[in-house]
Amino acid sequence: MAEITAKMVKELRTATDAPLMDCKKALVEAEGDFEKAKDILRDKGMSKSAKKADRIASEGLVKVTISDDFKSATIVEVNSETDFVSKNERFQNLVQEVADFLHNSTAETIEDAFKENYKDSTFGEYFTAETVKIGEKIVARRFAKVNGAVVNGYVHSNSRVGVLIEIETDKPEAMKKIAKDIAMHAAAMKPTTLSYKDFEPEFVEAETKGRIEAIKKENEELARLGKPLKNVPDYISMSQLTDEVLKQAEEKIKAELLAEGKPEKILGKIIPGKMKRYIADNTTLDKELALLDQNFVMDDSVTIAQALEKEAKKAGTTAKIVNYIRFELGEGIEKKEAKSFAEEVASQL
């Protein structure tokens, strides 16, 4: 059997980051063959990784990679088991590698991308080896890629929320900044869809009664505090405001103004403002969940749609958001919770 020296163990440790005793055992098993010892450590690492498969990885990072010409971008979520590891520099570098690799890959799934060559093996093998070094279950959970006239994105400072915005326009250079600003808005305001037109009728119907009742409840508290009450709406989305509904609302407003003694000749100046308020009061669902219908955080006098139109007009063009993707770390993952402190300790042991 070949002699296993401290220098050999140190070199294997440097090359793999595996624990010293594991390096020594691998060299002994490989009879001093350096490359074979690396393979042994890799295979054992995969085995360790498999043992972690039932553990929940719900922490981690969201990362965005944008091409230099702002015509393509990729957003990824890579999960770890603990927030502690997500702050580790090795993990952060791995997430960046995943984002860059997927951005340059033509694969449509993570599984297919991980089969592609990377360095001396496949990216999947490289990812597994890095996972072993980190010492936790690490999961490349999901990614999305966008290509278009102009694509920009934003990752919140805590790297738990990321957004991509794609804008269709013939002057992409002029739209880069507004795309980034809208992505920042979406990161903060959490719209779940691009437009109210994306809502299913069943969803709107199910939400209507509860939201109206919530406003009534809120008014009870406002009345108790002696504050102005909110208008109680009849509807909650523009999808419910048909031409007939809007016509009836306008006729009602007109009748109320005449009953107040307003001269009919000035009603044309008053009614548009009243109708604007009526629409605002009756589209609360849109303003909460639909990106284009939300008031822009950087100028709440306009909606996102109006802000985009304004910016496009300034550049002498038109613009339309055709893609909106938002990742929030861990959304949809059910975390396992121990029933008691004793079980928590037992699970760790």
Residue pairs with C-beta under 8 A, 6 or more apart in sequence:
1 28
1 31
1 32
2 31
2 32
3 32
4 24
4 27
4 28
4 32
8 27
8 32
8 34
9 20
9 23
9 24
9 27
11 34
12 18
12 23
12 26
12 27
12 34
12 37
12 38
12 41
13 19
13 20
13 23
15 38
16 23
16 38
16 41
16 42
16 129
16 133
17 133
18 26
18 41
18 45
18 132
18 133
22 41
22 44
23 37
23 41
26 37
26 38
26 40
26 41
26 44
27 34
27 37
29 37
29 40
30 36
30 37
30 39
30 40
41 132
42 125
42 128
42 129
42 132
45 128
45 129
45 131
45 132
46 128
46 132
48 132
49 128
49 131
49 132
49 137
52 136
52 137
53 137
55 81
55 137
56 81
56 333
56 334
56 335
56 336
57 79
57 80
57 81
57 136
57 137
57 138
57 139
57 141
57 333
58 79
58 81
58 329
58 330
58 333
58 335
59 79
59 80
59 81
59 82
59 83
59 85
59 86
59 329
59 330
60 77
60 78
60 79
60 80
60 86
60 91
60 95
60 138
60 139
60 141
60 329
60 330
61 77
61 78
61 86
61 91
61 92
61 95
61 159
61 160
61 329
62 75
62 76
62 77
62 155
62 159
62 160
62 161
62 162
62 327
62 328
62 329
63 75
63 76
63 78
63 95
63 96
63 98
63 99
63 155
63 159
63 162
64 73
64 74
64 75
64 76
64 99
64 153
64 154
64 155
64 162
64 163
64 164
65 73
65 74
65 76
65 99
65 100
65 102
65 103
66 72
66 73
66 151
66 152
66 153
67 73
67 103
67 151
70 150
70 151
70 152
70 172
70 176
70 179
71 147
71 148
71 149
71 150
71 151
71 172
72 103
72 145
72 146
72 147
72 148
72 151
73 103
73 145
73 146
73 151
73 152
73 153
73 164
74 99
74 102
74 103
74 143
74 144
74 145
74 146
75 99
75 143
75 144
75 153
75 162
75 163
75 164
75 325
75 327
76 95
76 98
76 99
76 102
76 140
76 142
76 143
76 327
77 141
77 142
77 143
77 162
77 327
77 329
78 94
78 95
78 98
78 138
78 139
78 140
78 141
79 138
79 139
79 141
79 329
79 330
79 333
80 86
80 91
80 134
80 136
80 137
80 138
81 136
81 137
82 136
85 91
85 134
85 135
85 136
85 138
86 92
86 159
88 134
90 130
90 133
90 134
91 134
91 138
94 127
94 130
94 134
94 138
98 127
98 140
99 143
101 113
101 118
101 123
102 110
102 113
102 143
102 145
103 145
105 113
105 116
107 113
107 115
107 116
110 140
110 142
110 143
113 123
114 122
114 123
114 124
114 127
114 140
115 122
115 123
115 124
116 122
116 123
117 123
118 126
119 126
127 138
127 140
130 138
131 137
131 138
142 327
144 164
144 325
144 327
146 164
146 166
146 323
146 325
147 166
148 166
148 167
148 168
148 322
148 323
149 166
149 167
149 168
149 169
149 170
149 172
149 175
150 166
150 167
150 169
150 172
150 173
150 175
150 176
150 179
151 164
151 165
151 166
151 167
151 179
151 323
152 164
152 165
152 176
152 179
152 180
152 183
153 162
153 163
153 164
153 165
153 180
153 183
154 162
154 163
154 180
154 183
154 184
154 186
154 187
155 161
155 162
155 163
155 187
156 162
156 187
156 188
159 329
160 328
160 329
160 330
161 187
161 326
161 327
161 328
161 329
162 187
162 326
162 327
163 183
163 184
163 186
163 187
163 324
163 325
163 326
163 327
164 183
164 323
164 324
164 325
164 326
165 179
165 180
165 182
165 183
165 186
165 321
165 323
165 324
166 179
166 321
166 322
166 323
166 324
167 175
167 178
167 179
167 308
167 319
167 320
167 321
167 322
168 319
168 320
168 321
168 322
169 175
169 312
169 317
169 318
169 319
169 320
170 317
170 318
171 312
171 315
171 316
171 317
174 311
174 312
174 314
174 315
174 317
175 311
175 312
175 315
175 317
175 319
178 307
178 308
178 311
178 319
181 298
181 307
182 291
182 296
182 304
182 307
182 308
182 321
184 297
185 291
185 294
185 296
185 297
185 298
185 304
186 291
186 324
186 326
187 326
188 297
189 294
189 297
190 326
190 328
191 289
191 290
191 291
191 294
191 324
191 326
192 289
192 290
193 199
193 289
193 290
193 291
193 324
194 290
194 291
194 292
194 321
194 324
195 290
195 291
195 292
195 293
196 237
196 238
196 239
196 283
196 285
196 286
196 290
196 292
196 293
197 239
198 290
199 237
199 239
199 285
199 289
199 290
201 239
204 236
204 237
204 239
204 240
204 285
207 236
207 285
208 235
208 236
208 240
211 236
211 284
211 285
212 232
212 233
212 234
212 236
215 230
215 232
215 233
215 284
216 232
218 230
219 229
219 230
219 232
222 228
222 229
222 230
223 229
230 281
231 277
231 281
233 281
233 282
233 284
234 282
235 241
235 245
235 282
235 283
236 282
236 283
236 284
236 285
236 286
237 282
237 283
237 285
237 286
238 279
238 283
238 286
238 293
240 282
241 279
241 282
241 283
246 275
246 279
249 275
249 278
250 271
250 275
253 271
253 274
253 275
253 278
254 267
254 271
257 267
257 270
257 271
257 274
258 264
258 267
262 270
280 287
283 293
286 293
286 294
287 293
287 294
287 295
288 294
291 304
291 321
291 324
292 303
292 304
292 305
292 321
293 303
293 304
293 305
294 303
294 304
295 301
295 302
295 303
296 302
296 303
296 304
296 306
296 307
298 307
299 307
302 310
304 321
308 319
308 320
308 321
309 319
311 319
312 318
312 319
338 344
338 347
